């Protein structure tokens, strides 16, 4: 939901011009034409917002996932994933199809929250001085800490034996991930993990431009942690950590940091676990359910 939120903030910065433009394309008329003094009917606003969020998030997903794939898996393949890597196009297309479908539903689920932003019921603001420049400068850090904390517990909950097979299993059907798997979730799974990004602006003031930048960075981060390339920054839950999460299932739940994983002893060091690949049924037994076969591209190592 990070790319969806980023698209939404672009509309905020346009002062609602983009959603109104989409509404005009859909309906063939503007609110002024209907004598509504500039106000959009709620139904039309909902439809235009959903379409804007979906198409915008698709554009960002296709653009940046493709760019990341070309850089990591094609141009710099030898120094990143290794010269033996061979693309598993069957799985890549499955990643793309699932992401495309999930973004449609996640955009739909996000639209009511975005309507609250558009109608002034959240704490998104425009003047950097409104809450002071110190808060303005520190709010992105607060956003990262807040979202990382909530996502750790949400993500861990999605791995519970009673929940995993119904929601989180589709995403874990991708073992040797590529950037195209970044948003390949069951829609309810993706919405749940992205909800903290929207909840933040219901609780804390956040400048619209900083929210856009923060969500844009988070979107790129989500793509990066699925491309298998990591900078190995201490305390950061990078691509190497997330790869271990996909190969061992119940570890490295954090979104950006390893703090909560270390606190609750769910951290696995990529250097020690990089050669381990557990099968889903080894971890969950019959609770893993059936379907979504684990297809592993062994030529990629």
One Martini backbone bead per residue (centre of mass of N, CA, C, O) as a GRO file, in nm:
protein
  301
    1UNK     BB    1   0.049   0.067  -0.001
    2UNK     BB    2   0.274   0.273  -0.065
    3UNK     BB    3   0.218   0.345  -0.365
    4UNK     BB    4  -0.071   0.434  -0.314
    5UNK     BB    5  -0.003   0.666  -0.118
    6UNK     BB    6   0.177   0.825  -0.310
    7UNK     BB    7  -0.042   0.884  -0.517
    8UNK     BB    8  -0.230   1.034  -0.321
    9UNK     BB    9  -0.026   1.273  -0.259
   10UNK     BB   10  -0.026   1.390  -0.540
   11UNK     BB   11  -0.316   1.489  -0.520
   12UNK     BB   12  -0.276   1.676  -0.283
   13UNK     BB   13  -0.062   1.862  -0.430
   14UNK     BB   14  -0.292   1.922  -0.662
   15UNK     BB   15  -0.561   1.993  -0.517
   16UNK     BB   16  -0.751   1.758  -0.662
   17UNK     BB   17  -0.710   1.763  -0.975
   18UNK     BB   18  -0.670   1.461  -1.059
   19UNK     BB   19  -0.940   1.342  -0.966
   20UNK     BB   20  -1.113   1.537  -1.133
   21UNK     BB   21  -1.002   1.450  -1.404
   22UNK     BB   22  -1.095   1.156  -1.386
   23UNK     BB   23  -1.393   1.221  -1.353
   24UNK     BB   24  -1.422   1.357  -1.630
   25UNK     BB   25  -1.346   1.104  -1.796
   26UNK     BB   26  -1.578   0.923  -1.689
   27UNK     BB   27  -1.839   1.131  -1.706
   28UNK     BB   28  -1.800   1.399  -1.901
   29UNK     BB   29  -1.805   1.585  -1.634
   30UNK     BB   30  -1.827   1.845  -1.421
   31UNK     BB   31  -1.919   1.993  -1.129
   32UNK     BB   32  -1.994   2.262  -1.266
   33UNK     BB   33  -2.194   2.140  -1.472
   34UNK     BB   34  -2.383   2.042  -1.212
   35UNK     BB   35  -2.396   2.271  -0.989
   36UNK     BB   36  -2.171   2.203  -0.723
   37UNK     BB   37  -1.948   2.413  -0.644
   38UNK     BB   38  -1.696   2.186  -0.675
   39UNK     BB   39  -1.845   1.937  -0.573
   40UNK     BB   40  -1.822   1.599  -0.526
   41UNK     BB   41  -1.970   1.329  -0.542
   42UNK     BB   42  -1.907   1.055  -0.361
   43UNK     BB   43  -1.923   0.838  -0.582
   44UNK     BB   44  -1.736   0.981  -0.786
   45UNK     BB   45  -1.495   1.011  -0.596
   46UNK     BB   46  -1.449   0.713  -0.547
   47UNK     BB   47  -1.402   0.620  -0.840
   48UNK     BB   48  -1.172   0.818  -0.911
   49UNK     BB   49  -0.980   0.737  -0.683
   50UNK     BB   50  -0.944   0.441  -0.747
   51UNK     BB   51  -0.837   0.472  -1.036
   52UNK     BB   52  -0.597   0.652  -0.965
   53UNK     BB   53  -0.457   0.457  -0.766
   54UNK     BB   54  -0.428   0.213  -0.953
   55UNK     BB   55  -0.282   0.334  -1.202
   56UNK     BB   56  -0.052   0.467  -1.042
   57UNK     BB   57   0.058   0.205  -0.905
   58UNK     BB   58   0.116   0.054  -1.165
   59UNK     BB   59   0.322   0.248  -1.282
   60UNK     BB   60   0.527   0.225  -1.049
   61UNK     BB   61   0.564  -0.079  -1.053
   62UNK     BB   62   0.653  -0.124  -1.347
   63UNK     BB   63   0.886   0.078  -1.351
   64UNK     BB   64   1.063  -0.004  -1.091
   65UNK     BB   65   1.074  -0.311  -1.126
   66UNK     BB   66   1.202  -0.306  -1.407
   67UNK     BB   67   1.453  -0.141  -1.339
   68UNK     BB   68   1.561  -0.331  -1.121
   69UNK     BB   69   1.581  -0.585  -1.295
   70UNK     BB   70   1.779  -0.478  -1.508
   71UNK     BB   71   2.008  -0.406  -1.313
   72UNK     BB   72   2.030  -0.682  -1.141
   73UNK     BB   73   1.950  -0.926  -1.371
   74UNK     BB   74   2.135  -0.798  -1.615
   75UNK     BB   75   2.366  -0.583  -1.604
   76UNK     BB   76   2.462  -0.679  -1.281
   77UNK     BB   77   2.451  -0.992  -1.240
   78UNK     BB   78   2.738  -1.093  -1.157
   79UNK     BB   79   2.741  -0.896  -0.881
   80UNK     BB   80   2.459  -1.006  -0.760
   81UNK     BB   81   2.322  -1.309  -0.862
   82UNK     BB   82   2.486  -1.421  -1.085
   83UNK     BB   83   2.575  -1.585  -1.381
   84UNK     BB   84   2.364  -1.840  -1.332
   85UNK     BB   85   2.127  -1.683  -1.380
   86UNK     BB   86   1.779  -1.771  -1.450
   87UNK     BB   87   1.493  -1.698  -1.575
   88UNK     BB   88   1.160  -1.739  -1.431
   89UNK     BB   89   0.893  -1.661  -1.617
   90UNK     BB   90   0.662  -1.802  -1.481
   91UNK     BB   91   0.701  -1.655  -1.205
   92UNK     BB   92   0.708  -1.362  -1.295
   93UNK     BB   93   0.421  -1.358  -1.415
   94UNK     BB   94   0.289  -1.433  -1.146
   95UNK     BB   95   0.377  -1.181  -0.996
   96UNK     BB   96   0.237  -0.977  -1.185
   97UNK     BB   97  -0.053  -1.080  -1.165
   98UNK     BB   98  -0.084  -1.055  -0.858
   99UNK     BB   99  -0.014  -0.754  -0.832
  100UNK     BB  100  -0.233  -0.641  -1.023
  101UNK     BB  101  -0.472  -0.748  -0.857
  102UNK     BB  102  -0.401  -0.643  -0.571
  103UNK     BB  103  -0.394  -0.337  -0.636
  104UNK     BB  104  -0.694  -0.314  -0.697
  105UNK     BB  105  -0.798  -0.395  -0.411
  106UNK     BB  106  -0.620  -0.210  -0.235
  107UNK     BB  107  -0.731   0.050  -0.356
  108UNK     BB  108  -1.021   0.004  -0.265
  109UNK     BB  109  -0.952  -0.014   0.048
  110UNK     BB  110  -0.812   0.281   0.051
  111UNK     BB  111  -1.023   0.492  -0.043
  112UNK     BB  112  -1.172   0.572   0.224
  113UNK     BB  113  -0.918   0.700   0.350
  114UNK     BB  114  -0.866   0.907   0.123
  115UNK     BB  115  -1.130   1.062   0.163
  116UNK     BB  116  -1.052   1.174   0.438
  117UNK     BB  117  -0.824   1.346   0.330
  118UNK     BB  118  -0.984   1.516   0.118
  119UNK     BB  119  -1.203   1.608   0.360
  120UNK     BB  120  -1.024   1.669   0.636
  121UNK     BB  121  -0.994   1.397   0.858
  122UNK     BB  122  -0.693   1.437   0.884
  123UNK     BB  123  -0.323   1.514   0.948
  124UNK     BB  124  -0.280   1.646   0.690
  125UNK     BB  125  -0.042   1.894   0.582
  126UNK     BB  126   0.111   2.207   0.426
  127UNK     BB  127   0.248   2.370   0.657
  128UNK     BB  128   0.562   2.350   0.799
  129UNK     BB  129   0.485   2.555   1.055
  130UNK     BB  130   0.240   2.438   1.213
  131UNK     BB  131   0.444   2.224   1.404
  132UNK     BB  132   0.715   2.287   1.329
  133UNK     BB  133   1.038   2.221   1.218
  134UNK     BB  134   1.116   1.988   1.402
  135UNK     BB  135   0.880   1.805   1.342
  136UNK     BB  136   0.910   1.807   1.038
  137UNK     BB  137   1.197   1.663   1.045
  138UNK     BB  138   1.104   1.404   1.241
  139UNK     BB  139   0.849   1.261   1.116
  140UNK     BB  140   0.978   1.038   0.937
  141UNK     BB  141   1.095   0.877   1.175
  142UNK     BB  142   0.827   0.824   1.314
  143UNK     BB  143   0.706   0.672   1.076
  144UNK     BB  144   0.908   0.436   1.073
  145UNK     BB  145   0.869   0.336   1.364
  146UNK     BB  146   0.567   0.292   1.357
  147UNK     BB  147   0.548   0.100   1.108
  148UNK     BB  148   0.756  -0.115   1.196
  149UNK     BB  149   0.609  -0.205   1.449
  150UNK     BB  150   0.333  -0.290   1.330
  151UNK     BB  151   0.439  -0.478   1.103
  152UNK     BB  152   0.567  -0.689   1.274
  153UNK     BB  153   0.298  -0.791   1.412
  154UNK     BB  154   0.135  -0.839   1.158
  155UNK     BB  155   0.331  -1.032   1.016
  156UNK     BB  156   0.340  -1.240   1.242
  157UNK     BB  157   0.035  -1.298   1.241
  158UNK     BB  158   0.036  -1.410   0.939
  159UNK     BB  159   0.213  -1.672   1.058
  160UNK     BB  160  -0.004  -1.802   1.178
  161UNK     BB  161  -0.148  -2.110   1.158
  162UNK     BB  162  -0.455  -1.985   1.129
  163UNK     BB  163  -0.365  -1.774   0.879
  164UNK     BB  164  -0.153  -1.828   0.656
  165UNK     BB  165  -0.315  -2.000   0.431
  166UNK     BB  166  -0.526  -1.751   0.369
  167UNK     BB  167  -0.305  -1.494   0.322
  168UNK     BB  168   0.032  -1.542   0.307
  169UNK     BB  169   0.097  -1.776   0.110
  170UNK     BB  170   0.115  -1.648  -0.175
  171UNK     BB  171   0.382  -1.489  -0.121
  172UNK     BB  172   0.545  -1.764  -0.031
  173UNK     BB  173   0.558  -1.891  -0.325
  174UNK     BB  174   0.807  -1.701  -0.327
  175UNK     BB  175   1.146  -1.756  -0.311
  176UNK     BB  176   1.287  -1.646  -0.575
  177UNK     BB  177   1.291  -1.334  -0.586
  178UNK     BB  178   1.159  -1.038  -0.729
  179UNK     BB  179   1.050  -0.720  -0.783
  180UNK     BB  180   0.758  -0.836  -0.879
  181UNK     BB  181   0.685  -0.942  -0.568
  182UNK     BB  182   0.627  -0.689  -0.385
  183UNK     BB  183   0.280  -0.709  -0.455
  184UNK     BB  184   0.239  -1.032  -0.410
  185UNK     BB  185  -0.072  -1.049  -0.271
  186UNK     BB  186  -0.303  -1.075  -0.074
  187UNK     BB  187  -0.503  -0.813  -0.034
  188UNK     BB  188  -0.539  -0.835   0.280
  189UNK     BB  189  -0.242  -0.852   0.340
  190UNK     BB  190  -0.146  -0.588   0.210
  191UNK     BB  191  -0.336  -0.403   0.369
  192UNK     BB  192  -0.241  -0.473   0.655
  193UNK     BB  193   0.066  -0.387   0.607
  194UNK     BB  194  -0.027  -0.084   0.501
  195UNK     BB  195  -0.203   0.057   0.723
  196UNK     BB  196   0.008   0.223   0.894
  197UNK     BB  197   0.042   0.452   0.678
  198UNK     BB  198  -0.257   0.556   0.731
  199UNK     BB  199  -0.279   0.571   1.040
  200UNK     BB  200  -0.074   0.791   1.096
  201UNK     BB  201  -0.266   1.035   0.976
  202UNK     BB  202  -0.480   0.984   1.216
  203UNK     BB  203  -0.264   1.060   1.458
  204UNK     BB  204  -0.044   1.219   1.291
  205UNK     BB  205   0.122   1.469   1.177
  206UNK     BB  206   0.166   1.522   0.808
  207UNK     BB  207   0.328   1.618   0.554
  208UNK     BB  208   0.252   1.579   0.228
  209UNK     BB  209   0.542   1.566   0.110
  210UNK     BB  210   0.662   1.370   0.322
  211UNK     BB  211   0.465   1.143   0.267
  212UNK     BB  212   0.543   1.101  -0.025
  213UNK     BB  213   0.844   1.042   0.018
  214UNK     BB  214   0.815   0.810   0.221
  215UNK     BB  215   0.641   0.623   0.038
  216UNK     BB  216   0.841   0.611  -0.194
  217UNK     BB  217   1.070   0.481  -0.034
  218UNK     BB  218   0.910   0.233   0.059
  219UNK     BB  219   0.851   0.125  -0.223
  220UNK     BB  220   1.149   0.082  -0.300
  221UNK     BB  221   1.210  -0.103  -0.061
  222UNK     BB  222   1.012  -0.330  -0.133
  223UNK     BB  223   1.158  -0.395  -0.395
  224UNK     BB  224   1.449  -0.442  -0.286
  225UNK     BB  225   1.387  -0.688  -0.079
  226UNK     BB  226   1.326  -0.868  -0.363
  227UNK     BB  227   1.634  -0.854  -0.521
  228UNK     BB  228   1.888  -0.967  -0.326
  229UNK     BB  229   2.004  -0.677  -0.251
  230UNK     BB  230   2.255  -0.573  -0.012
  231UNK     BB  231   2.426  -0.346   0.228
  232UNK     BB  232   2.476  -0.431   0.523
  233UNK     BB  233   2.325  -0.274   0.755
  234UNK     BB  234   2.317  -0.223   1.068
  235UNK     BB  235   1.979  -0.292   1.171
  236UNK     BB  236   1.894  -0.375   0.880
  237UNK     BB  237   1.620  -0.511   0.686
  238UNK     BB  238   1.715  -0.649   0.421
  239UNK     BB  239   1.730  -0.856   0.153
  240UNK     BB  240   1.873  -1.085   0.305
  241UNK     BB  241   1.662  -1.111   0.528
  242UNK     BB  242   1.413  -1.155   0.342
  243UNK     BB  243   1.512  -1.413   0.214
  244UNK     BB  244   1.507  -1.575   0.478
  245UNK     BB  245   1.207  -1.544   0.516
  246UNK     BB  246   1.137  -1.712   0.250
  247UNK     BB  247   1.316  -1.980   0.346
  248UNK     BB  248   1.189  -1.993   0.673
  249UNK     BB  249   0.928  -1.785   0.739
  250UNK     BB  250   0.994  -1.748   1.082
  251UNK     BB  251   1.142  -1.454   1.013
  252UNK     BB  252   1.215  -1.143   0.963
  253UNK     BB  253   0.954  -0.920   0.999
  254UNK     BB  254   1.070  -0.667   0.937
  255UNK     BB  255   1.084  -0.381   0.732
  256UNK     BB  256   1.369  -0.215   0.827
  257UNK     BB  257   1.429  -0.351   1.104
  258UNK     BB  258   1.579  -0.566   1.374
  259UNK     BB  259   1.475  -0.501   1.657
  260UNK     BB  260   1.218  -0.688   1.706
  261UNK     BB  261   1.359  -0.952   1.634
  262UNK     BB  262   1.559  -0.937   1.870
  263UNK     BB  263   1.362  -0.913   2.105
  264UNK     BB  264   1.186  -1.189   1.991
  265UNK     BB  265   1.378  -1.400   1.850
  266UNK     BB  266   1.346  -1.373   1.498
  267UNK     BB  267   1.637  -1.359   1.420
  268UNK     BB  268   1.828  -1.403   1.108
  269UNK     BB  269   2.133  -1.456   0.986
  270UNK     BB  270   2.229  -1.458   0.662
  271UNK     BB  271   2.517  -1.591   0.695
  272UNK     BB  272   2.390  -1.856   0.847
  273UNK     BB  273   2.110  -1.898   0.639
  274UNK     BB  274   2.161  -1.898   0.319
  275UNK     BB  275   2.158  -2.236   0.280
  276UNK     BB  276   1.861  -2.237   0.383
  277UNK     BB  277   1.569  -2.454   0.296
  278UNK     BB  278   1.244  -2.456   0.372
  279UNK     BB  279   0.959  -2.623   0.395
  280UNK     BB  280   0.642  -2.551   0.453
  281UNK     BB  281   0.567  -2.828   0.602
  282UNK     BB  282   0.797  -2.806   0.816
  283UNK     BB  283   0.663  -2.551   0.959
  284UNK     BB  284   0.322  -2.615   0.934
  285UNK     BB  285   0.225  -2.851   0.801
  286UNK     BB  286  -0.113  -2.879   0.755
  287UNK     BB  287  -0.144  -2.558   0.784
  288UNK     BB  288  -0.043  -2.487   0.488
  289UNK     BB  289  -0.174  -2.644   0.286
  290UNK     BB  290  -0.269  -2.593  -0.048
  291UNK     BB  291  -0.100  -2.485  -0.298
  292UNK     BB  292   0.128  -2.293  -0.413
  293UNK     BB  293   0.385  -2.394  -0.527
  294UNK     BB  294   0.722  -2.446  -0.462
  295UNK     BB  295   0.923  -2.263  -0.679
  296UNK     BB  296   1.262  -2.336  -0.745
  297UNK     BB  297   1.553  -2.163  -0.866
  298UNK     BB  298   1.856  -2.321  -0.870
  299UNK     BB  299   2.015  -2.144  -1.097
  300UNK     BB  300   2.047  -1.872  -0.904
  301UNK     BB  301   2.332  -1.983  -0.741
   0.00000   0.00000   0.00000
